[in-house]
Amino acid sequence: MFFFAACILSMALLLGAHADDGEIASGIYTIKNCADGTYLNAFDFAYADGGYAYTAKYSGEEGENILLIRQEDGSYLLYPQSEAGKYAFCVTDDVAGTRVSKAEEVIDGSYFRIRNDGDGYVLSTPAGNVLGTTEKQALYRMRLVTTELYSGEATQLWELEAVPLSAFELKTVTDEVRVNSVSAVYAVVTPAYMRNFVTWSSSDESILMIDDDGSFCALSAGTATVTATINDRSESITVTVVDKEAPTWYSQHLAYDGGWHGGDLADVYFYSGSYKRFIINGFNRGLDWMDEGCAITAVATVLHNLGARYEKGYDFRFEADGDLEADPYTVALANSGNRGLTESKGTLYYNPILMNLRVITANFTLYGQPLTYTQTYGVSKKALKETLDAHPEGVIVAMKNSYNGSHYIVVTECVNPTAANPNDYRFKIYDPSGLHGKSDGDDVLFEKSISYVTMRYRYSNFVSMIYFDIVAES
């Protein structure tokens, strides 16, 4: 999502402060013109070919937050944080009168000098021209920024103000992780780019070994406190590691107590013939997509237990770009072919819960390898146990009865595998329909689940089994 070039690794300066030698340190800044108090900003490429720089009154747009990355030679790269901070300011023809634009690739004209002129800062190009605003060039009534010969006028002077860290929160995808699994703690910060300057630590590396990007490996059962620090501010979160094969439970109905961050999706809509929210807390009789999302939720449970990743999506809940962990939302994105939203509200398209296993497996990978699925029909208890022995991460079972139609659950354990008669086998399940928290859906006997007690499903209603494998190499 944001600029991760190798130059970041060599930066030894603190964010949002002046360096010891009086120069501007790397960090996020607003850049205000000394003549009229307007702020440096940038058009998106969708609105202006080249994404030209302009000045305007402050409106709180991302483009007014500009990342300055100081180079070893004292020059700077400038990245306006609109368009996910992907494009740097540059000049393609370094002569007076050239418009300042944006480019994805760093070129010679991307390196700017910043010096203090007493009354303000001067931003100069490699050829020595300076950035200024005049009435000569405008676009959409916005005053464009151009390169000019230095005259010392206030229109060529700028005030730089560091943008402080205003929000800092740690999140995990699920409450528990299993031993030997790989997951992550996500630092959600504003300005978002500061996430790249977080330092991480684990209170007990025999339980949880954490990397410098927040990803971790769970080594043994127990709890560990993960601490993230930016400058002098720290936040902590407790991660619980459990010694069982399938700890993930997701509810299709409970946004705020359903084992995942569904509550963050309150203003996310999908349109596919009808326009409705992705999830509303509780059972809502078809008013939201997830009221019928048992299949997607069951798939998400198994894919998360496997450690599968959605390679090309974006998840605004964790500010995560690619390599997304599986939960009902990311599986819905993959199922509908969506990359995802970059903020907490908006509309996505296509049906998120009408399950297409072929599309889902095409979008998820396991350890970098493509996935495949198998669906078999005619479910006996003996066949279910044998399949479960080979797939302890969970087997998805489709059921059907005359009361509630089709429903999906995840079977994870045969609790009496030594029973002489396979017809006596009993199983623990993860039930997406749980409405009262974990008690009726999280690792419960099938006979104690909401599907059995309330929805009247029985073993005789088991229709098919679904499980996943890595695609065999040819």
C-alpha positions as CSV (number, residue, x, y, z in Angstrom):
1,M,0.0,0.0,0.0
2,F,2.6,2.5,1.0
3,F,6.2,3.1,-0.2
4,F,8.5,0.4,1.1
5,A,11.7,1.2,-0.9
6,A,15.1,0.1,0.4
7,C,15.9,3.7,1.3
8,I,13.7,3.3,4.3
9,L,16.0,0.7,5.8
10,S,18.9,3.1,5.8
11,M,17.0,5.9,7.6
12,A,18.4,6.5,11.1
13,L,16.3,9.7,11.8
14,L,13.3,10.1,14.1
15,L,9.9,10.8,12.7
16,G,8.3,14.2,12.9
17,A,11.4,16.1,14.2
18,H,14.4,18.1,13.0
19,A,17.6,16.2,12.7
20,D,20.7,17.1,14.8
21,D,22.3,19.1,11.9
22,G,19.2,21.4,11.6
23,E,17.9,19.7,8.5
24,I,14.4,18.3,8.2
25,A,14.1,14.7,9.4
26,S,12.2,12.0,7.6
27,G,8.5,11.9,8.5
28,I,5.0,13.1,7.6
29,Y,4.5,16.8,7.1
30,T,2.1,19.4,5.9
31,I,3.8,22.0,3.6
32,K,2.1,25.5,3.7
33,N,2.9,28.3,1.3
34,C,4.1,31.4,3.2
35,A,2.4,33.9,0.8
36,D,-1.2,32.9,1.3
37,G,-1.3,30.0,3.8
38,T,-2.5,27.4,1.3
39,Y,-1.2,23.9,1.5
40,L,0.7,21.8,-1.0
41,N,-1.5,19.0,-2.3
42,A,-1.7,16.7,-5.4
43,F,-4.4,15.7,-7.8
44,D,-5.1,12.0,-8.2
45,F,-4.2,10.7,-11.7
46,A,-7.9,10.1,-12.2
47,Y,-8.5,13.9,-12.2
48,A,-5.3,15.3,-13.7
49,D,-3.0,13.5,-16.1
50,G,0.3,13.5,-14.2
51,G,-1.3,14.1,-10.9
52,Y,-0.1,17.7,-10.7
53,A,0.8,19.5,-7.5
54,Y,-1.3,22.4,-6.5
55,T,-2.1,24.6,-3.4
56,A,-5.4,25.0,-1.7
57,K,-7.0,25.6,1.7
58,Y,-6.5,22.8,4.2
59,S,-9.3,20.3,3.8
60,G,-7.8,17.3,5.7
61,E,-7.2,15.3,2.5
62,E,-4.5,12.6,2.5
63,G,-2.6,14.4,-0.2
64,E,-1.8,17.2,2.2
65,N,0.0,14.8,4.4
66,I,3.4,14.4,2.6
67,L,6.0,11.9,3.5
68,L,9.6,13.3,3.3
69,I,12.3,10.7,3.1
70,R,15.7,12.1,3.5
71,Q,18.5,10.6,1.4
72,E,22.1,10.1,2.4
73,D,23.2,13.0,0.2
74,G,20.7,15.3,2.1
75,S,18.1,15.4,-0.7
76,Y,14.5,14.3,-0.2
77,L,11.8,12.2,-1.9
78,L,8.3,13.7,-1.4
79,Y,5.3,11.3,-1.3
80,P,1.8,12.8,-1.0
81,Q,-0.2,10.3,0.9
82,S,-3.2,10.3,-1.5
83,E,-3.4,7.3,-3.8
84,A,-1.9,5.2,-1.0
85,G,1.4,7.1,-1.0
86,K,2.4,5.3,-4.2
87,Y,3.6,8.3,-6.3
88,A,6.4,10.8,-5.6
89,F,6.6,14.4,-6.7
90,C,9.0,15.0,-9.6
91,V,9.8,17.3,-12.4
92,T,10.3,15.7,-15.8
93,D,11.8,18.8,-17.5
94,D,13.8,20.8,-15.0
95,V,13.4,24.3,-16.4
96,A,11.6,27.3,-15.0
97,G,7.9,27.0,-15.6
98,T,7.6,23.2,-15.5
99,R,4.7,21.8,-13.6
100,V,5.4,19.6,-10.6
101,S,3.8,16.2,-11.1
102,K,3.8,12.7,-9.6
103,A,5.5,9.4,-10.8
104,E,5.6,5.9,-9.5
105,E,9.2,5.3,-10.4
106,V,11.9,7.5,-8.8
107,I,13.7,9.5,-11.5
108,D,16.5,12.2,-11.3
109,G,13.8,14.8,-11.0
110,S,12.3,13.2,-7.9
111,Y,15.1,14.4,-5.6
112,F,14.5,17.8,-4.0
113,R,16.6,20.0,-1.7
114,I,15.1,21.7,1.3
115,R,16.9,24.6,2.9
116,N,15.9,27.1,5.6
117,D,15.9,30.7,4.2
118,G,15.0,32.3,7.5
119,D,11.5,33.3,6.6
120,G,10.6,29.8,5.4
121,Y,11.9,26.8,3.6
122,V,12.9,26.7,0.0
123,L,12.3,23.5,-2.0
124,S,14.6,23.3,-5.0
125,T,14.9,20.9,-7.9
126,P,18.2,19.1,-9.0
127,A,18.9,22.0,-11.5
128,G,18.4,24.6,-8.8
129,N,15.0,25.9,-9.6
130,V,12.6,26.3,-6.7
131,L,8.9,25.3,-6.2
132,G,6.6,28.2,-6.2
133,T,3.0,29.2,-6.9
134,T,1.9,31.9,-9.3
135,E,-1.3,32.9,-11.0
136,K,0.1,31.8,-14.4
137,Q,-1.0,28.2,-14.3
138,A,-4.2,26.8,-12.8
139,L,-6.3,23.6,-13.2
140,Y,-9.8,23.1,-12.0
141,R,-9.4,26.5,-10.4
142,M,-6.5,25.3,-8.3
143,R,-3.2,27.1,-8.4
144,L,-0.5,24.8,-9.8
145,V,3.0,24.5,-8.4
146,T,5.7,25.1,-10.9
147,T,9.5,25.4,-10.9
148,E,10.8,28.9,-10.9
149,L,14.0,30.9,-10.7
150,Y,14.6,31.9,-7.1
151,S,13.6,35.5,-6.3
152,G,13.0,35.1,-2.5
153,E,9.3,36.0,-2.8
154,A,6.9,34.6,-0.2
155,T,5.3,32.5,-3.0
156,Q,8.5,30.5,-3.1
157,L,8.8,29.9,0.6
158,W,7.1,27.1,2.6
159,E,6.4,26.3,6.2
160,L,6.8,22.6,7.2
161,E,4.8,21.3,10.1
162,A,5.3,17.7,11.4
163,V,2.0,15.7,11.5
164,P,1.8,14.0,14.9
165,L,0.8,10.4,15.6
166,S,-2.9,10.8,16.3
167,A,-4.0,7.2,16.5
168,F,-2.3,4.0,17.5
169,E,-4.1,0.7,17.9
170,L,-3.0,-3.0,17.8
171,K,-5.3,-5.7,16.4
172,T,-5.2,-9.4,15.7
173,V,-7.5,-11.3,13.3
174,T,-8.7,-13.8,16.0
175,D,-8.6,-14.0,19.7
176,E,-6.6,-17.2,19.8
177,V,-3.9,-18.8,17.5
178,R,-2.8,-22.4,17.5
179,V,0.7,-23.8,18.2
180,N,3.0,-23.8,15.2
181,S,0.8,-21.3,13.3
182,V,2.0,-18.1,11.7
183,S,-0.1,-15.0,12.1
184,A,0.4,-11.3,12.8
185,V,-0.3,-8.4,15.1
186,Y,-1.3,-5.3,13.1
187,A,-0.5,-1.8,14.1
188,V,-3.2,0.6,12.8
189,V,-1.8,4.1,13.0
190,T,-2.6,7.6,11.8
191,P,-0.8,8.8,9.7
192,A,-0.7,5.3,8.3
193,Y,2.9,5.5,7.0
194,M,4.3,5.6,10.5
195,R,3.4,1.9,10.8
196,N,6.7,1.2,9.0
197,F,8.6,2.7,11.9
198,V,7.1,0.5,14.6
199,T,9.5,-1.7,16.7
200,W,8.1,-4.9,18.0
201,S,8.8,-7.1,21.1
202,S,7.3,-10.2,22.7
203,S,7.2,-10.7,26.4
204,D,8.0,-14.4,26.0
205,E,9.7,-15.6,22.8
206,S,9.4,-19.2,23.9
207,I,5.6,-18.8,23.3
208,L,5.6,-16.2,20.6
209,M,8.5,-15.1,18.4
210,I,7.7,-11.9,16.6
211,D,9.4,-10.4,13.5
212,D,10.2,-6.8,12.8
213,D,7.0,-6.3,10.8
214,G,4.5,-7.7,13.4
215,S,4.3,-11.2,12.0
216,F,4.9,-14.0,14.4
217,C,5.2,-17.7,14.9
218,A,3.4,-19.4,17.8
219,L,5.8,-21.8,19.4
220,S,4.0,-23.1,22.5
221,A,0.8,-22.8,24.4
222,G,0.4,-19.9,26.7
223,T,0.0,-16.1,26.6
224,A,2.5,-13.5,25.5
225,T,2.3,-9.7,25.5
226,V,3.2,-8.1,22.2
227,T,4.4,-4.5,22.5
228,A,4.7,-2.0,19.6
229,T,6.6,1.2,19.9
230,I,6.8,4.3,17.8
231,N,9.1,7.0,19.1
232,D,8.2,7.3,22.8
233,R,4.7,5.8,22.5
234,S,3.9,2.2,23.1
235,E,0.8,0.0,22.8
236,S,0.4,-3.7,23.9
237,I,-1.9,-6.6,23.2
238,T,-2.1,-10.1,24.6
239,V,-1.9,-13.1,22.2
240,T,-3.2,-16.4,23.4
241,V,-1.7,-19.6,21.9
242,V,-3.7,-22.8,22.3
243,D,-2.6,-26.3,21.8
244,K,-5.4,-27.6,19.6
245,E,-5.8,-28.1,15.9
246,A,-8.7,-25.8,15.0
247,P,-9.3,-22.9,17.4
248,T,-11.0,-20.5,15.0
249,W,-14.7,-19.8,15.3
250,Y,-16.5,-17.2,13.2
251,S,-20.2,-16.3,13.5
252,Q,-22.0,-15.2,10.5
253,H,-24.4,-13.1,12.6
254,L,-22.4,-11.6,15.5
255,A,-20.5,-8.6,14.3
256,Y,-19.2,-7.6,17.7
257,D,-18.8,-11.0,19.4
258,G,-18.4,-13.4,16.5
259,G,-14.7,-14.2,16.6
260,W,-13.6,-11.7,14.0
261,H,-13.6,-7.9,13.4
262,G,-17.1,-7.8,11.8
263,G,-18.1,-4.7,13.7
264,D,-15.5,-2.7,11.7
265,L,-17.6,-3.5,8.6
266,A,-20.7,-1.6,9.7
267,D,-20.6,0.8,6.7
268,V,-19.5,-1.7,4.1
269,Y,-22.1,-2.6,1.5
270,F,-22.2,-5.0,-1.5
271,Y,-24.4,-4.6,-4.5
272,S,-25.5,-7.6,-6.5
273,G,-29.1,-7.0,-7.6
274,S,-29.8,-5.7,-4.1
275,Y,-27.9,-3.2,-2.1
276,K,-27.3,-4.1,1.6
277,R,-24.8,-4.1,4.4
278,F,-22.3,-6.9,4.5
279,I,-23.0,-7.6,8.2
280,I,-25.4,-6.3,10.9
281,N,-25.0,-7.5,14.4
282,G,-27.5,-10.3,15.1
283,F,-29.9,-12.2,13.0
284,N,-31.7,-9.8,10.7
285,R,-33.9,-11.9,8.4
286,G,-32.0,-11.3,5.2
287,L,-31.3,-7.6,5.7
288,D,-27.6,-8.2,5.5
289,W,-25.5,-10.5,3.3
290,M,-24.1,-12.5,6.2
291,D,-27.5,-13.7,7.3
292,E,-27.0,-16.3,4.5
293,G,-23.2,-16.4,4.9
294,C,-22.8,-19.8,6.6
295,A,-20.9,-21.3,3.6
296,I,-18.4,-18.4,3.4
297,T,-17.9,-18.4,7.2
298,A,-17.3,-22.2,7.2
299,V,-14.7,-21.8,4.4
300,A,-13.1,-18.9,6.2
301,T,-12.7,-21.1,9.3
302,V,-10.9,-23.9,7.6
303,L,-8.7,-21.6,5.4
304,H,-7.7,-19.7,8.6
305,N,-6.9,-22.9,10.4
306,L,-4.7,-23.9,7.4
307,G,-2.9,-20.5,7.4
308,A,-4.0,-19.7,3.8
309,R,-3.6,-16.2,2.5
310,Y,-5.6,-13.9,0.1
311,E,-2.7,-12.7,-2.0
312,K,-4.0,-9.6,-3.7
313,G,-6.6,-8.1,-1.4
314,Y,-6.6,-5.0,0.9
315,D,-8.1,-5.0,4.4
316,F,-8.7,-1.5,5.8
317,R,-9.3,-3.0,9.3
318,F,-5.6,-3.8,9.6
319,E,-4.2,-1.5,6.9
320,A,-2.9,-4.7,5.4
321,D,-2.1,-4.9,1.7
322,G,-1.9,-8.4,0.3
323,D,-1.1,-11.6,2.2
324,L,-4.4,-11.3,4.1
325,E,-5.4,-13.8,6.7
326,A,-8.7,-15.6,6.1
327,D,-11.9,-14.5,7.8
328,P,-15.4,-14.1,6.5
329,Y,-14.7,-10.7,5.0
330,T,-11.5,-11.6,3.2
331,V,-13.1,-14.8,1.9
332,A,-16.1,-12.7,0.7
333,L,-13.6,-10.4,-1.1
334,A,-12.0,-13.4,-2.8
335,N,-15.4,-15.0,-3.6
336,S,-16.6,-11.8,-5.3
337,G,-13.3,-10.9,-7.0
338,N,-12.9,-7.7,-5.0
339,R,-9.6,-6.2,-3.8
340,G,-11.4,-4.5,-0.9
341,L,-12.0,-1.0,0.4
342,T,-9.3,1.3,1.6
343,E,-11.5,2.9,4.2
344,S,-14.3,1.8,6.5
345,K,-17.2,2.8,4.3
346,G,-18.1,2.1,0.7
347,T,-19.8,-0.3,-1.8
348,L,-18.3,-3.4,-3.4
349,Y,-19.9,-5.4,-6.2
350,Y,-21.0,-8.9,-6.9
351,N,-22.5,-11.4,-4.5
352,P,-20.1,-11.9,-1.5
353,I,-21.8,-15.0,0.0
354,L,-23.0,-17.1,-3.0
355,M,-20.1,-19.5,-2.6
356,N,-17.8,-20.2,-5.6
357,L,-15.1,-22.6,-4.4
358,R,-13.3,-22.4,-7.7
359,V,-12.9,-18.7,-7.4
360,I,-12.0,-18.7,-3.7
361,T,-9.2,-21.3,-4.2
362,A,-7.9,-19.4,-7.2
363,N,-7.4,-16.4,-4.9
364,F,-6.0,-18.0,-1.8
365,T,-2.6,-19.7,-1.4
366,L,-1.0,-21.9,1.2
367,Y,2.7,-21.3,1.9
368,G,2.8,-19.6,-1.5
369,Q,1.3,-22.7,-3.3
370,P,-2.1,-22.7,-5.1
371,L,-5.0,-24.5,-3.4
372,T,-7.6,-26.9,-4.6
373,Y,-10.7,-28.3,-3.1
374,T,-12.6,-31.6,-3.0
375,Q,-16.3,-32.0,-2.5
376,T,-17.8,-35.5,-1.9
377,Y,-21.4,-36.5,-1.5
378,G,-23.0,-39.2,0.6
379,V,-21.7,-38.5,4.1
380,S,-21.4,-41.4,6.5
381,K,-19.9,-41.0,10.0
382,K,-17.2,-43.5,9.0
383,A,-16.3,-41.4,5.9
384,L,-16.4,-38.2,7.9
385,K,-14.0,-39.5,10.6
386,E,-11.5,-40.8,7.9
387,T,-11.6,-37.5,6.1
388,L,-11.1,-35.6,9.4
389,D,-8.1,-37.8,10.2
390,A,-6.4,-36.5,7.0
391,H,-7.7,-33.0,7.5
392,P,-7.5,-32.0,11.2
393,E,-7.9,-28.3,10.2
394,G,-11.5,-29.1,9.7
395,V,-14.0,-30.6,7.2
396,I,-16.8,-28.4,5.9
397,V,-20.2,-30.3,6.0
398,A,-23.2,-29.1,4.0
399,M,-26.5,-30.0,5.5
400,K,-30.1,-29.7,4.4
401,N,-33.5,-30.1,6.0
402,S,-37.1,-29.1,5.4
403,Y,-37.1,-26.5,8.3
404,N,-34.2,-24.3,7.4
405,G,-32.9,-25.4,4.0
406,S,-29.2,-25.6,3.5
407,H,-26.6,-24.8,6.1
408,Y,-22.8,-25.3,6.5
409,I,-20.7,-26.2,9.6
410,V,-17.1,-27.2,10.2
411,V,-16.4,-30.6,11.8
412,T,-13.1,-30.7,13.6
413,E,-12.9,-33.7,16.0
414,C,-14.3,-37.2,16.5
415,V,-14.6,-37.3,20.3
416,N,-14.8,-41.1,20.5
417,P,-12.6,-42.5,17.8
418,T,-12.3,-45.9,19.4
419,A,-16.0,-46.7,19.3
420,A,-16.6,-50.2,18.0
421,N,-19.4,-49.1,15.7
422,P,-18.8,-46.1,13.4
423,N,-22.5,-45.2,13.8
424,D,-21.7,-44.3,17.4
425,Y,-19.1,-41.7,16.4
426,R,-19.8,-38.2,17.8
427,F,-18.1,-35.0,16.6
428,K,-17.2,-31.5,17.7
429,I,-18.1,-28.7,15.3
430,Y,-17.7,-25.0,14.7
431,D,-21.2,-23.6,13.9
432,P,-21.5,-20.3,12.0
433,S,-25.1,-19.8,13.2
434,G,-24.1,-19.3,16.8
435,L,-26.2,-16.4,18.2
436,H,-25.2,-16.5,21.9
437,G,-21.5,-16.2,21.6
438,K,-19.2,-19.1,21.7
439,S,-21.4,-21.3,23.8
440,D,-23.5,-22.6,20.9
441,G,-21.0,-22.5,18.1
442,D,-17.3,-22.7,19.2
443,D,-15.9,-26.2,19.5
444,V,-19.1,-27.8,20.7
445,L,-20.6,-31.2,20.3
446,F,-22.9,-31.3,17.3
447,E,-25.7,-32.4,19.6
448,K,-25.1,-29.2,21.7
449,S,-24.9,-26.8,18.7
450,I,-27.5,-24.3,17.6
451,S,-27.8,-26.2,14.4
452,Y,-28.9,-29.3,16.2
453,V,-30.9,-27.8,19.1
454,T,-32.7,-25.0,17.3
455,M,-32.4,-25.6,13.6
456,R,-33.2,-29.3,13.8
457,Y,-30.3,-30.6,11.8
458,R,-29.3,-34.2,12.3
459,Y,-26.5,-36.5,11.0
460,S,-29.0,-37.8,8.5
461,N,-29.1,-34.3,7.0
462,F,-25.4,-34.3,6.1
463,V,-25.2,-33.9,2.4
464,S,-21.6,-33.4,1.4
465,M,-18.1,-32.8,2.7
466,I,-15.6,-30.1,1.5
467,Y,-11.8,-30.0,2.2
468,F,-8.8,-28.2,0.8
469,D,-5.3,-29.3,-0.4
470,I,-2.3,-27.8,-2.0
471,V,-2.3,-28.4,-5.7
472,A,0.0,-31.3,-6.5
473,E,3.0,-30.5,-8.6
474,S,2.8,-31.9,-12.2
